[in-house]
Amino acid sequence: MKPLLSLALVLALAACSSTPAPRFHSLLATQAPAVEAVSTVPLPIDIAPVSVPPAVDQQQWVVRLPDDSLRILEQEQWVAPLRDELRAALFDRLAKRYGAVDVRSSPTAEYVRLKVDVQRFESMAAREVWIEAVWTATPTAKGNPPLVCRSGVREPVNGDAQAIAAAHRRAVHALADLIGQRLLALYNGAGVRCP
């Protein structure tokens, strides 16, 4: 009887001290909404690894609270390190909408090298998400100077963790669209200005 009572007590204590399992989120859309392709011609690009601020360069979410303090949400996590999630989501949008093709899988002489340096990746509870990045597009064709731009995107948030993840997906799509429009023009030799 004592062993059963001891086991029951241990299980009860373990249940009280256990934390909920983490919930994983992705910046890649789970269901691809109908996206109108802007270009049907391949756009060869090479996306360098995306850099992100050290404070948010982790799988656990960092959320800014209304009192301006930061909180790490251990149970809300990106499915991969944030820099990898951002690179994958940017490339996914550029491929689906602008015909981007990774030059590592389809080598070509002329392409655009893209470097994205995320300066801010904010999740503001019950307010908004905010992504700000400096990005550089360098065509390999001779005579074309690199384009260096700073772009910021804000998306409103009302709701829970799923709403924050959805707002970040929308913000990444908007950032990819700002970049994609310029990449197409740059690759085609047109004059390009920053947004």
C-alpha positions as CSV (number, residue, x, y, z in Angstrom):
1,M,0.0,0.0,0.0
2,K,2.8,2.4,0.9
3,P,4.5,2.0,-2.6
4,L,1.2,2.9,-4.3
5,L,0.7,5.9,-2.0
6,S,4.2,7.1,-2.7
7,L,3.8,6.7,-6.4
8,A,0.5,8.6,-6.3
9,L,2.1,11.4,-4.4
10,V,5.1,11.6,-6.8
11,L,2.7,11.7,-9.8
12,A,0.5,14.3,-8.1
13,L,3.6,16.5,-7.4
14,A,4.9,16.0,-10.9
15,A,1.6,17.1,-12.4
16,C,1.6,20.2,-10.3
17,S,5.1,21.2,-11.3
18,S,4.9,20.4,-15.0
19,T,4.8,23.2,-17.5
20,P,2.6,23.2,-20.5
21,A,4.2,21.9,-23.7
22,P,5.5,24.6,-26.0
23,R,3.4,25.7,-28.9
24,F,5.4,26.1,-32.2
25,H,4.7,28.8,-34.8
26,S,6.1,29.4,-38.2
27,L,6.5,32.5,-40.4
28,L,5.7,30.3,-43.4
29,A,2.0,30.3,-44.3
30,T,0.3,26.9,-43.5
31,Q,-2.2,27.4,-46.3
32,A,-1.0,29.4,-49.3
33,P,-3.6,32.1,-50.1
34,A,-4.1,32.8,-53.7
35,V,-1.2,35.0,-54.6
36,E,-1.1,36.8,-57.9
37,A,2.3,36.2,-59.5
38,V,3.9,39.5,-60.6
39,S,6.4,37.8,-62.8
40,T,6.4,34.5,-64.7
41,V,10.1,34.9,-65.7
42,P,12.6,33.4,-63.3
43,L,14.3,35.8,-61.0
44,P,17.6,34.3,-59.9
45,I,18.6,35.4,-56.4
46,D,21.0,34.4,-53.7
47,I,19.7,35.3,-50.2
48,A,22.5,35.5,-47.6
49,P,21.6,34.3,-44.1
50,V,19.3,36.9,-42.5
51,S,20.7,38.7,-39.4
52,V,18.4,39.6,-36.5
53,P,18.9,41.5,-33.3
54,P,20.5,39.3,-30.6
55,A,17.6,39.9,-28.2
56,V,15.1,38.1,-30.4
57,D,17.5,35.6,-32.0
58,Q,16.0,32.6,-30.3
59,Q,13.1,30.3,-30.7
60,Q,11.2,31.6,-27.7
61,W,9.2,34.7,-28.3
62,V,10.2,38.0,-26.9
63,V,7.1,40.2,-26.4
64,R,7.0,43.9,-25.5
65,L,4.3,44.5,-22.8
66,P,2.2,47.7,-22.5
67,D,4.5,49.0,-19.8
68,D,7.4,48.8,-22.3
69,S,9.1,45.9,-20.5
70,L,10.0,42.7,-22.3
71,R,8.9,39.2,-21.5
72,I,10.2,35.9,-22.9
73,L,7.3,33.5,-23.6
74,E,8.8,30.1,-23.1
75,Q,5.7,28.3,-24.3
76,E,5.5,30.3,-27.6
77,Q,8.3,29.3,-29.9
78,W,9.3,29.6,-33.6
79,V,9.7,26.2,-35.1
80,A,13.3,27.1,-36.1
81,P,15.7,29.9,-35.1
82,L,14.2,33.2,-36.0
83,R,16.8,34.1,-38.6
84,D,16.1,30.8,-40.4
85,E,12.4,31.3,-40.3
86,L,12.7,34.8,-41.7
87,R,15.0,33.7,-44.6
88,A,12.7,30.8,-45.5
89,A,9.5,33.0,-45.3
90,L,11.1,35.8,-47.4
91,F,12.3,33.4,-50.1
92,D,8.9,31.6,-50.1
93,R,7.1,34.8,-50.8
94,L,9.7,36.0,-53.4
95,A,9.5,32.6,-55.2
96,K,5.7,32.5,-55.3
97,R,5.0,36.1,-56.2
98,Y,8.2,37.2,-58.1
99,G,9.5,34.0,-59.6
100,A,12.6,33.9,-57.4
101,V,14.9,31.0,-58.0
102,D,17.7,30.1,-55.7
103,V,21.0,30.2,-57.7
104,R,22.4,27.5,-55.5
105,S,20.0,25.0,-57.0
106,S,19.9,26.6,-60.5
107,P,23.3,28.2,-61.1
108,T,23.4,31.2,-63.5
109,A,25.9,33.9,-64.4
110,E,23.6,36.8,-63.7
111,Y,21.6,37.1,-60.5
112,V,20.9,39.4,-57.6
113,R,22.5,38.9,-54.3
114,L,20.2,39.8,-51.4
115,K,21.3,40.6,-47.9
116,V,18.7,41.4,-45.2
117,D,19.7,42.8,-41.8
118,V,16.6,42.9,-39.6
119,Q,17.1,45.9,-37.2
120,R,13.8,45.4,-35.3
121,F,11.5,42.4,-34.9
122,E,9.0,43.6,-32.3
123,S,5.9,41.8,-31.0
124,M,3.9,44.3,-29.0
125,A,1.1,42.6,-27.0
126,A,-2.4,43.7,-28.0
127,R,-1.0,46.4,-30.3
128,E,1.2,45.6,-33.3
129,V,4.1,43.7,-34.7
130,W,6.9,45.7,-36.3
131,I,9.7,44.6,-38.6
132,E,12.3,47.0,-39.8
133,A,15.2,45.9,-42.0
134,V,18.1,47.3,-44.0
135,W,18.5,45.3,-47.2
136,T,21.0,45.3,-49.9
137,A,20.4,44.0,-53.4
138,T,23.5,43.6,-55.5
139,P,23.2,42.6,-59.2
140,T,26.1,40.5,-60.5
141,A,25.8,42.1,-63.9
142,K,28.5,44.7,-64.5
143,G,27.6,48.3,-64.3
144,N,24.7,47.9,-61.9
145,P,25.3,49.5,-58.5
146,P,23.9,47.9,-55.4
147,L,20.7,49.1,-54.0
148,V,20.6,49.7,-50.2
149,C,17.3,50.4,-48.6
150,R,15.6,50.6,-45.2
151,S,12.1,49.3,-45.0
152,G,9.7,49.1,-42.1
153,V,6.4,47.3,-41.8
154,R,3.8,47.4,-39.0
155,E,0.8,45.1,-38.7
156,P,-2.0,45.5,-36.0
157,V,-2.5,42.7,-33.5
158,N,-5.6,42.0,-31.4
159,G,-5.6,38.7,-29.8
160,D,-3.5,35.7,-28.7
161,A,-0.3,34.1,-29.9
162,Q,-1.9,32.9,-33.1
163,A,-2.8,36.5,-33.9
164,I,0.7,37.6,-33.3
165,A,2.1,34.9,-35.5
166,A,-0.4,35.8,-38.3
167,A,0.6,39.4,-38.0
168,H,4.2,38.6,-38.3
169,R,3.5,36.5,-41.4
170,R,1.6,39.4,-43.0
171,A,4.5,41.8,-42.1
172,V,7.1,39.4,-43.7
173,H,4.9,39.2,-46.8
174,A,4.7,43.0,-47.0
175,L,8.5,43.3,-46.5
176,A,9.1,40.6,-49.2
177,D,6.8,42.5,-51.6
178,L,8.7,45.8,-51.0
179,I,11.9,43.9,-51.8
180,G,10.6,41.8,-54.6
181,Q,9.3,44.8,-56.7
182,R,12.8,46.3,-56.5
183,L,14.6,43.1,-57.2
184,L,12.6,42.6,-60.5
185,A,13.3,46.1,-61.6
186,L,17.0,45.8,-60.7
187,Y,17.4,42.5,-62.4
188,N,15.8,43.9,-65.6
189,G,18.1,46.9,-65.6
190,A,15.5,49.5,-64.7
191,G,16.1,52.5,-62.5
192,V,15.2,51.6,-58.9
193,R,14.6,53.7,-55.8
194,C,14.0,52.6,-52.3
195,P,10.5,52.5,-51.0
